[in-house]
Amino acid sequence: MDAGGAAVLASLWEVDDQSTLDLMKSFYKGLGELGPAASLAAAQRSMLDEKDLADPYQWAAFVVVGPGE
């Protein structure tokens, strides 16, 4: 954020690579239209529909720090 970024997407704990890949694909797909916070929330909700990835441990580690508008 010191370098001028408006928001940072951070992980609070180590998460499986495959679940992170799936979440990030969904996150970046909605980023331009929704903004960081809403895009992350939508991506996390979409993970609930994935049988192998529905456990929040797989995706709840990610948070947006900053305005996230």
One Martini backbone bead per residue (centre of mass of N, CA, C, O) as a GRO file, in nm:
protein
   69
    1MET     BB    1   0.056   0.066  -0.015
    2ASP     BB    2   0.310   0.249  -0.027
    3ALA     BB    3   0.314   0.215  -0.358
    4GLY     BB    4  -0.021   0.281  -0.431
    5GLY     BB    5  -0.217   0.085  -0.346
    6ALA     BB    6  -0.557   0.052  -0.273
    7ALA     BB    7  -0.527  -0.268  -0.242
    8VAL     BB    8  -0.511  -0.587  -0.059
    9LEU     BB    9  -0.457  -0.929  -0.111
   10ALA     BB   10  -0.484  -1.160   0.160
   11SER     BB   11  -0.339  -1.415   0.361
   12LEU     BB   12  -0.380  -1.578   0.683
   13TRP     BB   13  -0.321  -1.863   0.548
   14GLU     BB   14  -0.249  -2.160   0.439
   15VAL     BB   15  -0.330  -2.274   0.106
   16ASP     BB   16  -0.436  -2.447  -0.133
   17ASP     BB   17  -0.361  -2.430  -0.463
   18GLN     BB   18  -0.631  -2.508  -0.602
   19SER     BB   19  -0.823  -2.322  -0.442
   20THR     BB   20  -0.674  -2.061  -0.516
   21LEU     BB   21  -0.708  -2.076  -0.819
   22ASP     BB   22  -1.019  -2.076  -0.825
   23LEU     BB   23  -1.058  -1.812  -0.671
   24MET     BB   24  -0.887  -1.621  -0.857
   25LYS     BB   25  -1.046  -1.655  -1.113
   26SER     BB   26  -1.307  -1.537  -0.995
   27PHE     BB   27  -1.199  -1.270  -0.891
   28TYR     BB   28  -1.084  -1.152  -1.167
   29LYS     BB   29  -1.349  -1.164  -1.326
   30GLY     BB   30  -1.497  -0.937  -1.116
   31LEU     BB   31  -1.314  -0.687  -1.059
   32GLY     BB   32  -1.396  -0.461  -1.267
   33GLU     BB   33  -1.707  -0.457  -1.184
   34LEU     BB   34  -1.693  -0.483  -0.843
   35GLY     BB   35  -1.437  -0.502  -0.705
   36PRO     BB   36  -1.256  -0.634  -0.454
   37ALA     BB   37  -1.463  -0.707  -0.227
   38ALA     BB   38  -1.700  -0.815  -0.404
   39SER     BB   39  -1.533  -1.022  -0.563
   40LEU     BB   40  -1.447  -1.192  -0.324
   41ALA     BB   41  -1.727  -1.262  -0.217
   42ALA     BB   42  -1.826  -1.402  -0.477
   43ALA     BB   43  -1.601  -1.615  -0.490
   44GLN     BB   44  -1.660  -1.744  -0.214
   45ARG     BB   45  -1.954  -1.826  -0.274
   46SER     BB   46  -1.881  -2.011  -0.521
   47MET     BB   47  -1.733  -2.233  -0.347
   48LEU     BB   48  -1.992  -2.367  -0.224
   49ASP     BB   49  -2.048  -2.528  -0.509
   50GLU     BB   50  -1.786  -2.687  -0.445
   51LYS     BB   51  -1.745  -2.988  -0.324
   52ASP     BB   52  -1.418  -2.981  -0.259
   53LEU     BB   53  -1.440  -2.640  -0.166
   54ALA     BB   54  -1.663  -2.566   0.067
   55ASP     BB   55  -1.461  -2.533   0.273
   56PRO     BB   56  -1.357  -2.247   0.429
   57TYR     BB   57  -1.054  -2.316   0.460
   58GLN     BB   58  -1.002  -2.285   0.138
   59TRP     BB   59  -1.109  -1.941   0.134
   60ALA     BB   60  -1.117  -1.758   0.416
   61ALA     BB   61  -0.815  -1.633   0.418
   62PHE     BB   62  -0.923  -1.404   0.241
   63VAL     BB   63  -0.842  -1.048   0.217
   64VAL     BB   64  -0.926  -0.706   0.213
   65VAL     BB   65  -0.702  -0.428   0.213
   66GLY     BB   66  -0.879  -0.150   0.221
   67PRO     BB   67  -1.121  -0.005   0.050
   68GLY     BB   68  -1.248  -0.204  -0.178
   69GLU     BB   69  -1.449  -0.053  -0.408
   0.00000   0.00000   0.00000
